[in-house]
Amino acid sequence: IMRPDDANIAGNVHGGTILKMIEEAGAIISTRHCNSQAGEPCVAALARVERTDFLSPMCIGEVANVSAEITYTSRHSVEVQVNVMSENILTGAKKVTNKATLWYVPLSLKNVNKVLEVPPIQYARKEQEDEGKKRYEEQKLDRLETKQRNGDVILPVINPEPHTVGYSQSSLIHLVGPSDCTLLGFVHGGVTMKLMDEVAGIVAARHCKTNIVTASVDAINFHEKIKKGCVITVSGRMTFTSNKSMEIEVFVDADPFVDEPRERYRAVSAFFTYVSLSKEGKPLPVPQLLTETEDEKRRFEEGKGRYLQTKAKRQAQMQEA
């Protein structure tokens, strides 16, 4: 059941809270499947979350029903489909709020750097396996491309003007404790995503000064594990605005210094999209983002390209429906 500390001041449940529930469901079913045959015990670790749309808001007092199903397995990874439905327990009304696809890899409990083989699943028809293999190859390629452009950092801006990138950019620093981690001592993917959504929400609220809600999240790529005892810096900046939406780039950098000191590294990256709402829950116009540097202008154009591509896909899906 969704409680006040799960939601914003308007009563809408945080996108990060829902993402955390989605990841927990995926981790349970993946770990259960990977230990379904005799062999070395393991824990499934989140590697990637495909684009996730928030189809309908969830509110305080509603019950979240989360269901997960394994839809494809490769030699070393598991694809999980997760559906989230909200239920008003006073009226019985139900609605789908999220559909997500997640990828997990099984890590040995004896050696956390060892990726184990995944037991195969039985497909109802050959086409399902072929379609799953295609999705596997696509996400593998995208992860490599994303990792190659992960050198950016967010620097503080002195006396920034309103509606500029520097004005709304935000960072959060978090010490990874035992309650954040799996049995292997690495951070739960859901914990990381919740922090990322929190930072992205602050950026969006600073930019438009209104109530904001998560509309969608582009693919979230987990490049490296984050160990217990690390200090993580979650940074977010505005990259693009349309008339009614905002795109925020969020990345997570880890500083391991307790057990094995090493250089700071980029652990996770993603793009979050938010919309601005009135007190009545109606969409509001979003102030135009003011770009000042060549890098900001480049990122704005890249964000515009992602926005137009997503818009075209949605229109095609509506026509098919």
Secondary structure, DSSP 4 states (H G I P E B T S, - for coil): ---GGGB-TTSBBPHHHHHHHHHHHHHHHHHHHHTSSSS--EEEEEEEE--EEE-S--BTTPEEEEEEEEEEE-SS-EEEEEEEEEE-TTT--EEEEEEEEEEEEEEESS-TTPBPPPPP---SSHHHHHHHHHHHHHHHHHHHHHHHT--------SSPPTTBHHHH-EEEEEE--GGGB-TTSBB-HHHHHHHHHHHHHHHHHHHH-SEEEEEEE--EEE-S--BTT-EEEEEEEEEEE-SS-EEEEEEEEEE--SSS----EEEEEEEEEEEEE-TTS-B-PPPPPB--SHHHHHHHHHHHHHHHHHHHHHHHHHHH-
